[in-house]
Amino acid sequence: MTNQPISGKTRVCGLIGDPITHSVSPLMHNAAFRKMGLDFVYVNFPVKRVVLAEAIQGMRALNIRGLNVTIPHKVAVMDLLDEIDEYARGIGAVNTIVNDGGKLKGYNTDAPGFLRALREGGVAPEGKKIVILGAGGAARGVSRSLAESGAQLVILNRHPETAAELARILAPAARAGVTALPLDEASMTGAIQDADVLVNTTSVGMSPDEDMSPVPVKLLNARLMVFDIVYHPAGTRLLREARAAGARVIGGLEMIIWQGALAQQYWTGQPAPVAVMRRAVQKARYEK
């Protein structure tokens, strides 16, 4: 609930993906809309792969102002939009859509949101060796922002050919180099032993599989900064074990907050109140 009246002029924004029942996006966006005094409301729209095209047509038909896009639609949705922002096109994934009078334009706020969260966490990626687990839609944004910042990247994925394709796409922007490897223990061992930052962009450890981690605990060490973009639960097994090993950690909620603030600015044309969004998310966590 937004605690403000819904009127005939209320603009609708929301989230599409599958699954999304765990999403904190409605909490933080509606809190921000209230703070800003805007006649907007944000809701979740569970959308399976087979009906993605119909959902995007529905956005147009119902004049929904904006959508966030999450797993598994960030890549597939691009073919359904009228225009793609050049930065998002370079990444190859869209997580934010703006409806401007029936014209749908896609953006990527995952990349700048991740980078802002990393810097706020005390890590400047320039010159760092950063290991990225996964090569899907989220990894595209994360790796692009890091490559352009001058980090040396190692991308590991269960399907090595997908990691290799992402490395090929990143190569022109990767000033410090990019390597693709299979996501197995042998490759992780070699990659992580001298890494500065480890980023998990896979869904391993996401509720209800909270007892899983993509990284054997023996590979974690105190020199690492571990960033897990999974945010449900907020304290994933990977983060718990990394902290126990002495590593610094950043949870996925920070990325969600920053990418959400940037998305909201696209929809409203106004800077979003980040502190309000963070408090809404934190309050929800503590009330559970």
C-alpha positions, 0 to 999 in steps of 0.5 A: 500500500502507498498510504495515499489515495489512488486517483484517476491520474495515478501513474503505474510502474512495476516489476516483471519477472519470474519469480518476484514474490520476494521482491522489495521493489514495491516497498522502496519505490512506493516509499520514494513516491510518497516522500516525493509527493508523486501520484505514482504506484508500484506493483509486482507483475509475475510474468513467465517466459511464454507470455513476455511478449503479451506482457510488453504489449499490455504495458503499451495498451494499459499505459503503464509508465515504467517497468523494471525487468528481472530474471529471466527477461533482461535479454529477451525483452530487448527485441520487444521494445521500440528503442534501446538506450545505447549503453543498454545495447552495448551491455546486451541487457535491459532492466528498466523500461519507460513508456513515453506515449506508447513508445517503449525505450529500454535502459540498463540501471544494473550496471551503474547501480552495481558500480555505485554500490561497489564504490560506496562499499569502499572499493575502487575497481580500477586496476583490481582483479575481479572474478565474476560468477555467471554470464547472464543478464545481470552479469552483462551489466556488472561486467561492462561497468567494471571493464570500463572502469579499468578492472581486470576481469575473469568470468566463470560460467557453467556454460563456458561458451556463454562466458566466452561470448560475453568476454568477446563482447567486453573485449573492446571496453576491457582495458585491463583484459578479460578472461572466460573460464568454466564455472568449476572448482578448479577454475575458481581456485586459480581465479580467486587465489589472487583476486581482489573482488569476487562477484556472484551474479548467479541465482545460487543461494537465492531463497528457497535455496538458502543453504547453497553457495556458488563458492567452496568455503575453503576458497574464501579469504580475508583479502577479498571483497565479496559482492553477492547480488542475490538479495533474498535472503539479504545474508546469503550463505556466501556472504556469511561464509565470506565474512567468517573468513575475514572478507569484506562483503556487500549484499545485493540490497545495495545494488537493488537500491541504487539501480532502483533509484536510477530507474525511478529517475527515468520514470519521474524525471526527478532524483529519487530519495535514496535514503528513504528507499534504503530505510524502507528496505531495512525496515521490512527486513527487521520486521520479518 
